[in-house]
Amino acid sequence: MSLPASSAPHGRAVTGRRGQPGAALAAALLGFFVITLDALVVNVALPAIRTDLGGGITGLQWVIDGYTLMFAALLLSAGSLSDRVGARRAFGLGLVVFVAASAACGLAPNLPSLIGARLVQGAGAAAMMPTSLALIREAYTNPVKRGRAVALWAVGGAVASAAGPVAGGAATLISWRVIFFINLPVGIVALLLLAFAARSPSRRVPFDAVGQISAVLAMGALTFAAIEAGSAGFTTPRVWAATLLTVAAAVVFVRAQARGRHPMVPPALLRHRTVVIACGAGFAFMAAFYGMVFVFSIYLQQQRGLSALATGLAFVPMTVLSAFINPLSARAAEHYGPRVPIVCGMFLMTGGLLLLALVPAGTPTWALALLMLPVGMGGPLAMPPTTALLVNSVPAQQTGTASGVFNTSRQLGGALAVAVFGALIADQTHFLPGLRLSLVLAALATLAAGTAGLYLRPAPAGPRNGETASIPAPTSPPLPEPRREKDTPR
C-alpha cells in the first residue's frame, strides 16, 4: 500500500511509497554508465564509421556532437521535467528513448541517419542525467551517505570511461554497429531496477518555452560555427551567420531568464558561488578529458596507423586508474573538504595536458599512455566532490534544475571541445600543431577551474562528535526554498 507523498525540508527525501535506495542507486548508476559509454565508445570507431558510411572530419564531428549538443541543450528543461513529473518517471522515459535511439544508431543505413539517431539519443540522455541525481537525493537523506552514493554513481561513469575506448576498439573488429547495441541489455536491467525505487514527488512547474528554444539555437549555432570553421574557414558567410545567431539567441536567453516569470535557470541559482564554481569545473573537465580522447583517437589511427583496438588499449591505463580514484575522492572530501580534491584534481589535469602538448612527435605510444595518467587521476578526483557539493548546496525541490544546469555546462564543454579541436586538426598537413594547441587550450580551462576552486570554503579538519565528516556547507548561503504547489507521488 502506497503512502502519500508529503513536502519535506531541505536535505530530506520525499517519496510516495517505501522503496529500496539500493535499487534507485543501481538504476541511476547504470543510466550514467550508458550515457558516459556512448560519449566515449564512438571516438575509437570514427575511422571505421567513415569507411563504412563516408564523410570527412566534419561528419565525424557531428557524430560526436549530435549527441552531446542535444544532451547539453535539453538538460535545462530536463531538470525541470524531473521536478514536474517526478524523478522516477522522467528517468524511465528518458531511458526508453535512449535505448530506442541506440538501436536506431546501430541500424543506421547512412551518415545522416546516424547523426539523426544520435540527436535523439542525446535527448534521452538529457532526461536521464539530472533525474539520476534527483533519484539519489530522494533515496538518501543523510548528506554523508548521499555523498558516498554520488561517488558510487560516479563509478558508473568511471567504469564506462575505462571500458569505452577498449569496448569501441574490440566491437569495431566485428562492426562499429555493435557499440550501440550494448545499450539494450543494460537499459532493460536499469528499467527493471527502477520499478523497485520509491515513487517521486511532483509539482507544477511552468515550461519556459522562450528559454528552451533560445538555448537550443544558441548552443546549436555555436557548435555549427566552430565545426564549419574548420572545413570552410572562419570568414565564410555561413560561419558568420551562425555566429550572429549564437549572439542573438544568447541575448534572448539571458533576457528570458532575467525577466521571465518562470525561468528555466533561476537567476538566484547563478548567483550562488558554489553552483558557479561547480559548473566551471564540470565544463573544464569535459572539455579537457573528452577533447583529449577525441583528438588522440584520430591521431593514433590516422597519423600513427594503429588499429581501433590498439588505440583503445592506449587509453586503458588512464581510464582504469580513474575507476579506482572515483570512490576515494568522496572520502578525501569528507576529511579535507571538497576544495582539496577539486583543486588538486584540476591542477593534475593541467599538468598532464601540458606534458602531452610538449612531448616530441616521436614519443612511443606506451609513453603517451603513461603521460595520460595525470589526466585520468585528476578528473575523477575532482568530479565526485564537485557533484556532491552541488547537490547538497540547493534545496531538495531544485535538485533537478541545479543538476540540469551543472550537466549542461559539462556537456557544452565536451561539445565545444570536439568542435574547436576538430577544427584545429582538420588540416592534415598541420595536424600535430593543431593537436598541441588543443591540449594547451584544455590545460588553460582546467587551470582556470582549479584556481576558482580555491575560493571554496575549506572544511573543518576532522569529524565532530565521533561522526564521519560530511561535505561542508557551501560557500554561499543556501538558496531559499521555492513556493511549491501540492506534491503528488509519481
C-alpha positions as CSV (number, residue, x, y, z in Angstrom):
1,M,0.0,0.0,0.0
2,S,1.5,3.3,-1.0
3,L,2.0,6.2,1.4
4,P,1.0,9.7,0.2
5,A,3.8,12.0,-0.7
6,S,4.5,14.9,1.5
7,S,6.6,18.0,1.5
8,A,10.0,17.7,3.1
9,P,12.6,20.2,4.3
10,H,15.9,20.7,2.6
11,G,18.0,17.6,2.8
12,R,15.1,15.2,3.4
13,A,13.8,12.7,0.8
14,V,10.2,12.7,-0.2
15,T,8.7,9.5,-1.6
16,G,5.2,8.3,-2.3
17,R,5.9,4.8,-1.1
18,R,8.7,2.9,0.6
19,G,11.3,1.8,-1.9
20,Q,14.8,0.4,-2.0
21,P,17.5,3.0,-2.0
22,G,19.9,0.5,-3.4
23,A,17.7,-0.1,-6.4
24,A,17.4,3.6,-7.1
25,L,21.2,4.0,-6.9
26,A,21.8,1.0,-9.1
27,A,19.4,2.3,-11.8
28,A,21.0,5.7,-11.7
29,L,24.4,4.2,-11.9
30,L,23.5,2.1,-14.9
31,G,22.0,5.1,-16.6
32,F,25.1,7.1,-16.0
33,F,27.1,4.2,-17.3
34,V,25.4,4.1,-20.7
35,I,25.3,7.9,-21.0
36,T,29.1,8.1,-20.5
37,L,29.8,5.0,-22.6
38,D,28.1,6.5,-25.6
39,A,30.1,9.7,-25.2
40,L,33.4,7.8,-25.4
41,V,32.9,4.5,-27.2
42,V,32.2,6.1,-30.5
43,N,35.5,8.0,-30.6
44,V,37.6,5.0,-31.4
45,A,35.2,3.8,-34.0
46,L,35.1,7.0,-36.0
47,P,37.5,5.9,-38.8
48,A,35.5,2.7,-39.2
49,I,32.3,4.7,-39.4
50,R,33.8,7.0,-42.1
51,T,35.0,3.9,-44.1
52,D,31.5,2.4,-44.0
53,L,29.3,5.5,-44.3
54,G,31.6,8.1,-45.8
55,G,32.1,11.7,-44.7
56,G,35.1,13.8,-43.7
57,I,36.2,15.2,-40.4
58,T,33.1,17.4,-40.3
59,G,30.8,14.4,-40.5
60,L,32.7,12.7,-37.7
61,Q,32.5,15.7,-35.5
62,W,28.7,15.7,-35.9
63,V,28.5,12.0,-34.9
64,I,30.0,13.1,-31.6
65,D,28.5,16.5,-31.2
66,G,25.0,15.5,-32.4
67,Y,24.8,13.5,-29.2
68,T,26.5,16.0,-26.8
69,L,24.7,19.0,-28.4
70,M,21.2,17.7,-27.8
71,F,22.3,16.4,-24.4
72,A,23.5,19.9,-23.4
73,A,20.6,21.9,-25.0
74,L,17.8,19.9,-23.4
75,L,19.4,19.3,-20.0
76,L,17.9,22.6,-18.6
77,S,14.3,21.6,-19.4
78,A,15.1,18.0,-18.3
79,G,15.9,19.2,-14.8
80,S,12.5,21.0,-14.6
81,L,10.9,17.8,-16.1
82,S,12.3,15.9,-13.1
83,D,10.6,18.3,-10.8
84,R,7.4,18.4,-12.8
85,V,6.6,14.7,-13.3
86,G,8.8,13.1,-10.7
87,A,12.4,11.9,-11.0
88,R,11.5,8.2,-11.3
89,R,9.0,8.7,-14.2
90,A,11.3,11.2,-16.0
91,F,14.3,8.9,-15.7
92,G,12.2,6.0,-17.1
93,L,11.0,8.0,-20.1
94,G,14.5,9.1,-20.9
95,L,15.9,5.6,-20.6
96,V,13.3,4.2,-23.1
97,V,14.1,7.0,-25.6
98,F,17.8,6.4,-25.2
99,V,17.6,2.7,-25.7
100,A,15.3,3.0,-28.8
101,A,17.7,5.6,-30.3
102,S,20.6,3.3,-29.6
103,A,19.0,0.6,-31.7
104,A,18.4,3.2,-34.5
105,C,22.1,4.1,-34.4
106,G,23.1,0.5,-34.8
107,L,20.8,0.1,-37.8
108,A,21.6,3.5,-39.5
109,P,22.0,3.0,-43.3
110,N,23.9,6.2,-43.9
111,L,25.7,9.1,-42.1
112,P,22.7,11.5,-41.9
113,S,20.6,8.7,-40.3
114,L,23.3,8.0,-37.8
115,I,23.6,11.7,-36.9
116,G,19.8,12.0,-36.6
117,A,19.6,9.0,-34.3
118,R,22.5,10.4,-32.2
119,L,20.4,13.6,-31.8
120,V,17.5,11.6,-30.4
121,Q,19.9,9.6,-28.2
122,G,21.2,12.8,-26.7
123,A,17.7,13.9,-25.9
124,G,17.1,10.7,-24.0
125,A,20.4,11.1,-22.1
126,A,19.4,14.7,-21.2
127,A,16.3,13.4,-19.5
128,M,18.2,10.7,-17.6
129,M,21.2,12.7,-16.3
130,P,19.6,15.2,-13.9
131,T,16.9,12.7,-12.8
132,S,19.5,10.2,-11.9
133,L,21.0,12.6,-9.3
134,A,17.5,13.5,-8.1
135,L,16.8,9.8,-7.5
136,I,19.8,9.6,-5.3
137,R,18.8,12.8,-3.5
138,E,15.4,11.3,-2.7
139,A,16.7,7.9,-1.7
140,Y,19.4,9.0,0.8
141,T,18.5,11.6,3.4
142,N,21.9,11.8,5.2
143,P,24.4,14.1,3.5
144,V,27.3,11.7,4.2
145,K,25.5,8.7,2.8
146,R,24.3,10.8,-0.1
147,G,27.9,11.9,-0.9
148,R,29.0,8.3,-0.9
149,A,26.1,7.3,-3.1
150,V,27.1,10.1,-5.5
151,A,30.6,8.7,-5.5
152,L,29.3,5.2,-6.4
153,W,27.1,6.8,-9.0
154,A,30.2,8.3,-10.5
155,V,31.8,4.9,-10.6
156,G,29.3,4.1,-13.4
157,G,30.8,6.9,-15.4
158,A,34.3,5.8,-14.4
159,V,33.8,2.2,-15.5
160,A,32.2,3.4,-18.7
161,S,35.2,5.7,-19.3
162,A,37.5,2.8,-18.7
163,A,35.6,0.3,-20.8
164,G,34.6,2.8,-23.6
165,P,37.8,3.0,-25.7
166,V,38.6,-0.7,-25.4
167,A,34.9,-1.7,-26.0
168,G,34.8,0.5,-29.0
169,G,38.0,-0.9,-30.4
170,A,37.0,-4.5,-29.8
171,A,33.5,-4.1,-31.1
172,T,34.9,-2.4,-34.3
173,L,36.7,-5.7,-35.0
174,I,33.2,-7.1,-35.6
175,S,31.3,-4.0,-36.6
176,W,31.0,-0.4,-35.3
177,R,27.3,-1.0,-35.1
178,V,27.8,-3.4,-32.1
179,I,28.9,-0.4,-29.9
180,F,25.3,0.9,-29.9
181,F,23.6,-2.5,-29.3
182,I,25.5,-2.8,-26.0
183,N,23.0,-0.3,-24.5
184,L,20.0,-2.5,-25.0
185,P,20.6,-5.1,-22.2
186,V,21.9,-2.5,-19.8
187,G,18.9,-0.3,-20.4
188,I,16.5,-3.2,-19.8
189,V,18.2,-4.1,-16.5
190,A,18.0,-0.4,-15.4
191,L,14.3,-0.3,-16.1
192,L,13.7,-3.4,-14.0
193,L,15.6,-1.9,-11.1
194,L,13.7,1.4,-11.4
195,A,10.5,-0.5,-10.6
196,F,11.8,-1.0,-7.0
197,A,12.7,2.6,-6.4
198,A,10.4,4.8,-4.4
199,R,7.9,7.0,-6.1
200,S,9.0,10.5,-6.6
201,P,7.0,13.7,-5.7
202,S,6.0,16.0,-8.4
203,R,4.9,19.6,-8.5
204,R,3.5,22.1,-11.0
205,V,6.4,23.7,-12.8
206,P,5.7,26.0,-15.8
207,F,7.6,25.4,-19.0
208,D,10.0,28.2,-20.2
209,A,9.4,27.9,-24.0
210,V,11.4,31.0,-24.9
211,G,14.3,30.0,-22.7
212,Q,14.5,26.4,-24.1
213,I,14.2,27.5,-27.8
214,S,16.8,30.2,-27.4
215,A,19.1,27.8,-25.6
216,V,18.9,25.2,-28.3
217,L,19.5,27.8,-31.0
218,A,22.5,29.4,-29.2
219,M,24.2,26.1,-28.5
220,G,23.5,24.6,-31.9
221,A,24.6,27.7,-33.8
222,L,27.8,28.0,-31.7
223,T,28.7,24.3,-32.3
224,F,27.9,24.6,-36.1
225,A,30.1,27.7,-36.4
226,A,33.0,26.0,-34.6
227,I,32.7,22.8,-36.7
228,E,32.2,24.6,-40.1
229,A,35.1,27.0,-39.4
230,G,37.5,24.1,-39.5
231,S,36.5,23.0,-43.0
232,A,35.2,26.2,-44.6
233,G,37.2,28.8,-42.8
234,F,36.3,31.5,-40.2
235,T,35.4,34.1,-42.8
236,T,32.7,32.2,-44.8
237,P,29.2,33.6,-44.7
238,R,27.6,30.6,-43.0
239,V,30.1,30.7,-40.2
240,W,29.4,34.4,-39.7
241,A,25.6,33.8,-39.9
242,A,25.9,31.1,-37.3
243,T,28.0,33.3,-35.0
244,L,25.4,36.1,-35.2
245,L,22.6,33.7,-34.5
246,T,24.6,32.5,-31.5
247,V,24.9,36.0,-30.1
248,A,21.2,36.9,-30.8
249,A,19.9,33.7,-29.2
250,A,22.2,34.1,-26.2
251,V,20.8,37.6,-25.6
252,V,17.3,36.3,-25.8
253,F,18.0,33.5,-23.4
254,V,19.6,35.9,-20.8
255,R,16.7,38.3,-21.0
256,A,14.2,35.5,-20.7
257,Q,15.9,34.2,-17.6
258,A,16.3,37.6,-16.0
259,R,12.7,38.9,-16.8
260,G,10.6,35.8,-17.3
261,R,8.1,34.7,-14.7
262,H,9.2,31.1,-14.7
263,P,12.8,30.9,-15.9
264,M,14.5,27.6,-16.6
265,V,17.5,28.8,-14.8
266,P,16.5,30.9,-11.7
267,P,18.9,33.9,-11.5
268,A,19.5,33.2,-7.8
269,L,21.0,29.9,-8.8
270,L,23.6,31.5,-11.0
271,R,24.4,34.0,-8.1
272,H,25.3,31.1,-5.9
273,R,29.1,30.9,-5.8
274,T,29.2,27.1,-5.2
275,V,27.0,26.4,-8.2
276,V,29.1,28.7,-10.5
277,I,32.4,27.1,-9.4
278,A,30.9,23.6,-9.8
279,C,29.6,24.4,-13.3
280,G,33.0,25.8,-14.3
281,A,34.8,22.7,-13.0
282,G,32.4,20.5,-14.9
283,F,32.9,22.5,-18.1
284,A,36.7,22.3,-17.9
285,F,36.7,18.6,-17.1
286,M,34.6,17.6,-20.1
287,A,36.4,20.0,-22.5
288,A,39.8,18.6,-21.4
289,F,39.0,14.9,-21.0
290,Y,36.7,14.3,-23.9
291,G,38.5,16.7,-26.2
292,M,41.8,14.9,-25.5
293,V,40.2,11.4,-26.2
294,F,38.7,12.7,-29.4
295,V,41.9,14.1,-30.9
296,F,44.1,11.2,-29.7
297,S,41.7,8.7,-31.1
298,I,42.1,10.2,-34.6
299,Y,45.8,10.9,-34.1
300,L,46.8,7.4,-33.2
301,Q,44.8,5.8,-36.0
302,Q,45.3,8.3,-38.9
303,Q,48.8,9.6,-38.1
304,R,50.4,6.6,-36.4
305,G,48.5,3.8,-38.2
306,L,47.3,2.0,-35.0
307,S,44.2,-0.3,-35.2
308,A,41.0,0.6,-33.4
309,L,41.7,-2.0,-30.7
310,A,45.3,-0.8,-30.2
311,T,44.0,2.8,-29.9
312,G,41.5,1.7,-27.3
313,L,44.2,-0.1,-25.4
314,A,46.3,3.1,-25.3
315,F,43.6,4.7,-23.1
316,V,43.4,1.8,-20.7
317,P,45.9,2.9,-18.1
318,M,44.3,6.3,-17.8
319,T,40.7,5.1,-17.7
320,V,41.2,2.1,-15.4
321,L,43.1,4.3,-12.9
322,S,40.1,6.7,-13.0
323,A,37.8,3.9,-11.9
324,F,39.8,3.4,-8.8
325,I,40.1,7.1,-7.9
326,N,36.4,7.8,-8.0
327,P,35.4,6.1,-4.7
328,L,38.4,7.6,-2.9
329,S,37.5,11.1,-3.8
330,A,34.4,11.1,-1.6
331,R,36.5,10.0,1.4
332,A,39.0,12.8,0.7
333,A,36.2,15.3,0.6
334,E,34.8,14.1,3.9
335,H,38.1,14.6,5.7
336,Y,39.6,17.6,3.9
337,G,36.6,19.3,2.5
338,P,35.7,19.4,-1.2
339,R,38.2,22.2,-2.0
340,V,41.3,20.0,-1.7
341,P,40.3,17.2,-4.2
342,I,38.7,19.7,-6.6
343,V,41.7,22.0,-6.8
344,C,44.2,19.1,-6.8
345,G,42.3,17.3,-9.5
346,M,42.1,20.3,-11.8
347,F,45.7,21.1,-11.4
348,L,46.7,17.4,-12.0
349,M,44.8,17.6,-15.3
350,T,46.5,20.8,-16.2
351,G,50.0,19.3,-15.7
352,G,49.1,16.1,-17.7
353,L,47.7,18.1,-20.6
354,L,50.8,20.3,-20.8
355,L,53.1,17.3,-20.7
356,L,51.2,15.8,-23.6
357,A,51.4,19.0,-25.5
358,L,55.2,19.4,-25.1
359,V,56.4,15.8,-25.8
360,P,58.3,15.2,-29.1
361,A,56.4,13.9,-32.1
362,G,58.3,10.5,-32.0
363,T,57.3,9.7,-28.4
364,P,56.3,6.0,-28.2
365,T,52.7,5.2,-27.8
366,W,53.3,3.5,-24.4
367,A,54.9,6.7,-23.1
368,L,51.9,8.7,-24.3
369,A,49.6,6.3,-22.4
370,L,51.6,6.9,-19.2
371,L,51.6,10.7,-19.7
372,M,47.8,10.5,-19.8
373,L,47.7,9.2,-16.2
374,P,47.6,12.6,-14.5
375,V,44.5,13.5,-16.7
376,G,43.0,10.2,-15.7
377,M,43.6,10.9,-12.0
378,G,42.6,14.5,-11.9
379,G,39.1,14.3,-13.3
380,P,37.7,11.5,-11.1
381,L,39.4,13.1,-8.1
382,A,37.6,16.4,-8.6
383,M,34.2,15.5,-10.1
384,P,32.5,13.4,-7.3
385,P,33.0,16.0,-4.6
386,T,32.0,18.7,-7.1
387,T,28.8,16.9,-7.8
388,A,28.0,16.1,-4.2
389,L,28.7,19.7,-3.2
390,L,26.3,20.9,-5.8
391,V,23.6,18.5,-4.7
392,N,24.0,19.5,-1.1
393,S,24.0,23.2,-1.8
394,V,20.5,23.6,-3.2
395,P,17.0,22.9,-1.8
396,A,15.7,19.4,-2.5
397,Q,13.0,20.8,-4.8
398,Q,15.6,22.4,-7.0
399,T,17.9,19.4,-7.3
400,G,16.7,18.5,-10.8
401,T,17.1,22.1,-12.0
402,A,20.5,22.6,-10.5
403,S,21.7,19.2,-11.8
404,G,20.4,20.2,-15.3
405,V,22.5,23.5,-15.1
406,F,25.6,21.6,-13.9
407,N,25.4,18.9,-16.6
408,T,24.6,21.4,-19.3
409,S,27.9,23.1,-18.5
410,R,29.6,19.7,-18.7
411,Q,28.1,18.6,-22.0
412,L,28.6,22.1,-23.5
413,G,32.3,21.8,-22.6
414,G,32.5,18.4,-24.4
415,A,30.6,19.6,-27.4
416,L,32.7,22.7,-27.8
417,A,36.0,20.8,-27.3
418,V,35.1,18.4,-30.1
419,A,34.0,21.3,-32.4
420,V,37.0,23.5,-31.7
421,F,39.7,20.8,-31.5
422,G,38.3,19.1,-34.6
423,A,38.6,22.4,-36.5
424,L,42.2,22.8,-35.3
425,I,43.1,19.3,-36.7
426,A,41.0,19.4,-39.8
427,D,44.0,20.3,-42.0
428,Q,46.0,17.1,-42.1
429,T,49.2,18.9,-43.1
430,H,49.1,20.8,-39.7
431,F,47.6,18.0,-37.6
432,L,50.3,17.9,-34.9
433,P,50.4,21.7,-34.3
434,G,46.6,21.6,-34.1
435,L,46.7,18.8,-31.6
436,R,49.2,20.6,-29.4
437,L,47.2,23.8,-29.5
438,S,44.1,21.8,-28.5
439,L,45.8,20.4,-25.5
440,V,47.1,23.8,-24.4
441,L,43.6,25.2,-24.6
442,A,42.3,22.3,-22.5
443,A,45.0,22.9,-19.9
444,L,44.1,26.6,-19.7
445,A,40.5,25.6,-18.9
446,T,41.4,23.2,-16.1
447,L,43.9,25.7,-14.7
448,A,41.1,28.4,-14.5
449,A,38.7,25.9,-12.9
450,G,41.4,24.8,-10.3
451,T,42.1,28.5,-9.5
452,A,38.4,29.2,-9.0
453,G,38.2,26.1,-6.7
454,L,40.5,27.9,-4.3
455,Y,37.6,30.2,-3.4
456,L,35.5,27.4,-2.0
457,R,35.3,27.5,1.8
458,P,37.6,25.0,3.5
459,A,36.0,22.3,5.7
460,P,36.8,21.6,9.4
461,A,39.8,19.4,9.7
462,G,38.1,16.4,11.3
463,P,34.7,14.9,12.2
464,R,32.6,16.1,15.0
465,N,31.1,14.1,17.9
466,G,32.6,10.9,16.7
467,E,30.7,11.1,13.4
468,T,32.0,10.9,9.9
469,A,32.7,14.3,8.5
470,S,30.2,15.4,5.9
471,I,30.6,17.5,2.8
472,P,30.9,21.1,4.2
473,A,28.4,23.8,3.8
474,P,28.5,25.7,0.5
475,T,30.5,28.9,0.2
476,S,27.3,30.9,-0.4
477,P,24.2,30.7,1.8
478,P,21.6,28.1,0.7
479,L,19.0,29.2,-1.8
480,P,15.6,29.9,-0.4
481,E,13.0,27.2,-0.6
482,P,10.7,27.9,-3.6
483,R,7.0,28.2,-3.0
484,R,5.5,24.9,-4.2
485,E,2.2,23.5,-5.3
486,K,0.9,20.4,-3.7
487,D,3.1,17.4,-4.2
488,T,1.8,14.3,-5.7
489,P,3.5,10.9,-6.0
490,R,4.7,9.7,-9.4
